[in-house]
Structure formats: structure tokens, C-alpha cells
Amino acid sequence: LSAEHYQELPYGSANLDISSLVENARITLTHNGEILDHGTITNGHCSLSIPTTLQVADTLQITAVAPNYIPYQGYCVLIPNNGPFVTYRSMVLHDNRNNDGLANYGETVTMDVVLKNIGSENASSASAQLTTSDDYLTILDGSQDFGPFNAGDERTFASAFKLSVSSNVPANHKAMLSLHIIFEDQDITVPITLQTYAPSFAVSNISVDDATLGNNNKSMDLGETAMLKFTVTNNGNCKSYKGSAIISCPGGELQLYRYPQELSILTMGSSQTLEFKASAQVNEPTTARVHILFLMEDGRTESTDLFLKIGSVIEDWESGD
């Protein structure tokens, strides 16, 4: 979902206008987690009230949601009517692995930032600090001095900040950053949402193939040996690199062969079928937990559990997701 609005408003403004092409999208205006106003996009527009209790340099958060859309998150800073005011405009990412300009899992990323003095006077100096409490990001270089900033100047600072993304960041994770901009006697905080990218493996089409090694009833019978087959699909928001799938049965109900198996590069939405040879090691019906570990060459790991009934008339696989 996309929306448009001013990122800066003069202090004392009574309303913030938001426009969007998504009719009936719900818009919420908050400050430090407190809801200030809310409304609905009607004929492409929504106007929300700004309380008079707010202060200069306060940052307002705008959230827009609608069914079947990824929510929109933005901000608006209340700027003074006089004096300097240096604020954040945009950023460009540079990554160290595939140069796609995205924050992919396991990458080190540098950030070019664009700042602008939207105030009416020059700033003798400006600096900033980038911070985060996100578990999947590590700030490697979070401080930058920008020097003097003339009124109206918009400047780009190459490689201003540097951070690393965890190898095990979840797919479609949105990380929150805070950019603290310091100039003259002002210290403002601008929230930045960083979209991260990672694969996510889902297991489906699970079956028992005992046509060659067993009695061909597509079930794991007591004492039987069969091939266990399943499909692995990358449901994440970026491709996965080569790796291996390692299968185990912690309870010992199955003896497993042919492990690990190679896992190919999987682009978004692509699949691969894996199969393992297994022999039932129990004398009475039971349910075995089968653990699958996906280990990528680049250090990423994922895992899932499956549950297989052994010795049942009707075989039933279940995913542990």
C-alpha cells in the first residue's frame, strides 16, 4: 500500500492531509505510540487532526492499512517557523554480496543518506547517530559529522552509516532504525523502516513411496523400508543459496539413510523434491518425529518437524510448522 503526505509541517499546523489510490484504507496518526487521530481514505484523501499539545521537532507516525495490502508506514516532522532545521530525506543502500541495493540476509550494508536544511537559517554544524534495537541488525558505523548546513541545502553523504544483517533474519522482516539528527540546540529523531530479505522454506507434498521396497500401500508399516519424499519451496522474498538438507529421527523410531542431500539454489517460489530412505524400527504403531535441518553454504539455517504415523492403516504426515 502506498500513500503520500508531507514529511515536514510547520509547527502549529492543524491538519495533515494523506492521499492514496486505495479507497477505504484506514489511516492512523500516532506519536510515541499514542493514537492522535484516525480516518479512512475517501475519494483518494484523508485529513487528520494534529493536537496543539505537540512540540517543535516531534515526529508523527502515519500508518495505512487495507485488506490484501502490505501496510504503509511513514512519518512527518513538525518543524519550527524560524531558525535552521536539518532533517532526513532518503537513503540508498549498497550491499557487499550481490549489489542489488537491498538488505539481504547475511550482508553488510552501507547507507548513503540525503539530508536537507528545510529551516530559514543556516546551521553552523550538524551530526547524526543511527541506532536500532532490532535483534537482526548490528550497527557497525553509526556516527557521522556533516559540518555546516546552509538554509535550503540538500546534500548526499555517501557511506554515512554501516550495518550488518543477520544470516537468520526472517523473510519479509521490517527492521526499525532511529536516525538522531543533532544541529544547533535541536536533537530530532527520525524513524526509518528497513525492509530485509531472506528465503523461507516450506515443506509440502509429503508421501511414502514403498512401491519398490515395501508392499506399495503408500504407508510406513511396521518393519517396512520405504522412500520418504517431500517438496521444499522457497516462500521467502529472496533466493536461497546452495546448501544441504539433513534429516533425523530424534526418537529412533526410524532408521534413516542417504543424508545429507544437496539443496539447490531456489529462487522465490521455486521448489525441489527431496527423498530419503527410511526403515521402521518399532514393533507397535506409533508416531515418529522427523526433524529436517536446512543448512546453507552461506551460514543460514532453518528447520522444521514432520510427524509420521508408523503401523497405521491410513498413513498420515503432518508438518510441524
WOJOTA-V677509 format. One record per residue. N is the residue number from 1. OMEGA is omega in whole degrees, -180 to 180 (NA if undefined). Layout:
n->N omega->OMEGA
n->N omega->OMEGA
This chain:
n->1 omega->178
n->2 omega->179
n->3 omega->180
n->4 omega->178
n->5 omega->176
n->6 omega->174
n->7 omega->174
n->8 omega->175
n->9 omega->176
n->10 omega->177
n->11 omega->-177
n->12 omega->177
n->13 omega->-175
n->14 omega->-174
n->15 omega->171
n->16 omega->-180
n->17 omega->179
n->18 omega->176
n->19 omega->180
n->20 omega->177
n->21 omega->-178
n->22 omega->180
n->23 omega->178
n->24 omega->173
n->25 omega->-179
n->26 omega->-176
n->27 omega->178
n->28 omega->178
n->29 omega->-178
n->30 omega->173
n->31 omega->-178
n->32 omega->177
n->33 omega->179
n->34 omega->179
n->35 omega->179
n->36 omega->180
n->37 omega->177
n->38 omega->-179
n->39 omega->-176
n->40 omega->176
n->41 omega->178
n->42 omega->-175
n->43 omega->174
n->44 omega->-175
n->45 omega->174
n->46 omega->179
n->47 omega->-178
n->48 omega->-178
n->49 omega->178
n->50 omega->-178
n->51 omega->179
n->52 omega->-178
n->53 omega->-179
n->54 omega->-177
n->55 omega->174
n->56 omega->179
n->57 omega->173
n->58 omega->179
n->59 omega->179
n->60 omega->177
n->61 omega->178
n->62 omega->178
n->63 omega->177
n->64 omega->-179
n->65 omega->176
n->66 omega->179
n->67 omega->176
n->68 omega->176
n->69 omega->170
n->70 omega->-176
n->71 omega->175
n->72 omega->174
n->73 omega->179
n->74 omega->-178
n->75 omega->175
n->76 omega->-179
n->77 omega->176
n->78 omega->-173
n->79 omega->-180
n->80 omega->180
n->81 omega->175
n->82 omega->-179
n->83 omega->179
n->84 omega->174
n->85 omega->-178
n->86 omega->-177
n->87 omega->-179
n->88 omega->178
n->89 omega->-176
n->90 omega->177
n->91 omega->174
n->92 omega->-178
n->93 omega->173
n->94 omega->-177
n->95 omega->-172
n->96 omega->-175
n->97 omega->-175
n->98 omega->174
n->99 omega->178
n->100 omega->177
n->101 omega->-180
n->102 omega->179
n->103 omega->180
n->104 omega->-179
n->105 omega->176
n->106 omega->-176
n->107 omega->167
n->108 omega->-171
n->109 omega->170
n->110 omega->-175
n->111 omega->165
n->112 omega->179
n->113 omega->177
n->114 omega->178
n->115 omega->178
n->116 omega->172
n->117 omega->-177
n->118 omega->179
n->119 omega->-177
n->120 omega->-179
n->121 omega->178
n->122 omega->172
n->123 omega->-177
n->124 omega->177
n->125 omega->177
n->126 omega->177
n->127 omega->-179
n->128 omega->174
n->129 omega->178
n->130 omega->-179
n->131 omega->175
n->132 omega->172
n->133 omega->-178
n->134 omega->-177
n->135 omega->-174
n->136 omega->177
n->137 omega->173
n->138 omega->178
n->139 omega->180
n->140 omega->176
n->141 omega->-171
n->142 omega->-178
n->143 omega->-180
n->144 omega->173
n->145 omega->-176
n->146 omega->179
n->147 omega->-179
n->148 omega->-178
n->149 omega->179
n->150 omega->178
n->151 omega->179
n->152 omega->-179
n->153 omega->170
n->154 omega->-173
n->155 omega->177
n->156 omega->180
n->157 omega->-176
n->158 omega->176
n->159 omega->-178
n->160 omega->-177
n->161 omega->-178
n->162 omega->179
n->163 omega->177
n->164 omega->179
n->165 omega->-179
n->166 omega->177
n->167 omega->-176
n->168 omega->175
n->169 omega->180
n->170 omega->174
n->171 omega->177
n->172 omega->180
n->173 omega->174
n->174 omega->-179
n->175 omega->180
n->176 omega->176
n->177 omega->174
n->178 omega->177
n->179 omega->-179
n->180 omega->-177
n->181 omega->-175
n->182 omega->177
n->183 omega->-177
n->184 omega->179
n->185 omega->-178
n->186 omega->174
n->187 omega->-177
n->188 omega->179
n->189 omega->180
n->190 omega->177
n->191 omega->178
n->192 omega->176
n->193 omega->-180
n->194 omega->176
n->195 omega->177
n->196 omega->-172
n->197 omega->-179
n->198 omega->173
n->199 omega->175
n->200 omega->-174
n->201 omega->175
n->202 omega->-179
n->203 omega->-180
n->204 omega->178
n->205 omega->-176
n->206 omega->-176
n->207 omega->173
n->208 omega->178
n->209 omega->179
n->210 omega->-178
n->211 omega->-177
n->212 omega->-172
n->213 omega->-176
n->214 omega->-174
n->215 omega->173
n->216 omega->176
n->217 omega->176
n->218 omega->177
n->219 omega->175
n->220 omega->-179
n->221 omega->178
n->222 omega->178
n->223 omega->-175
n->224 omega->172
n->225 omega->-178
n->226 omega->175
n->227 omega->176
n->228 omega->-176
n->229 omega->174
n->230 omega->180
n->231 omega->176
n->232 omega->-179
n->233 omega->175
n->234 omega->179
n->235 omega->-179
n->236 omega->-179
n->237 omega->168
n->238 omega->-178
n->239 omega->174
n->240 omega->176
n->241 omega->-178
n->242 omega->178
n->243 omega->-180
n->244 omega->175
n->245 omega->-178
n->246 omega->-176
n->247 omega->180
n->248 omega->176
n->249 omega->-173
n->250 omega->-177
n->251 omega->178
n->252 omega->-180
n->253 omega->178
n->254 omega->168
n->255 omega->-173
n->256 omega->-179
n->257 omega->174
n->258 omega->176
n->259 omega->-2
n->260 omega->174
n->261 omega->-178
n->262 omega->175
n->263 omega->-176
n->264 omega->171
n->265 omega->-179
n->266 omega->174
n->267 omega->-179
n->268 omega->178
n->269 omega->-179
n->270 omega->-172
n->271 omega->174
n->272 omega->178
n->273 omega->178
n->274 omega->176
n->275 omega->-178
n->276 omega->176
n->277 omega->-177
n->278 omega->176
n->279 omega->178
n->280 omega->-175
n->281 omega->-177
n->282 omega->-177
n->283 omega->178
n->284 omega->-177
n->285 omega->180
n->286 omega->175
n->287 omega->-179
n->288 omega->173
n->289 omega->179
n->290 omega->-178
n->291 omega->179
n->292 omega->178
n->293 omega->175
n->294 omega->-176
n->295 omega->-178
n->296 omega->179
n->297 omega->-179
n->298 omega->175
n->299 omega->179
n->300 omega->177
n->301 omega->171
n->302 omega->180
n->303 omega->176
n->304 omega->178
n->305 omega->172
n->306 omega->-179
n->307 omega->-176
n->308 omega->175
n->309 omega->-180
n->310 omega->178
n->311 omega->178
n->312 omega->179
n->313 omega->178
n->314 omega->-179
n->315 omega->-178
n->316 omega->173
n->317 omega->173
n->318 omega->177
n->319 omega->178
n->320 omega->-179
n->321 omega->NA
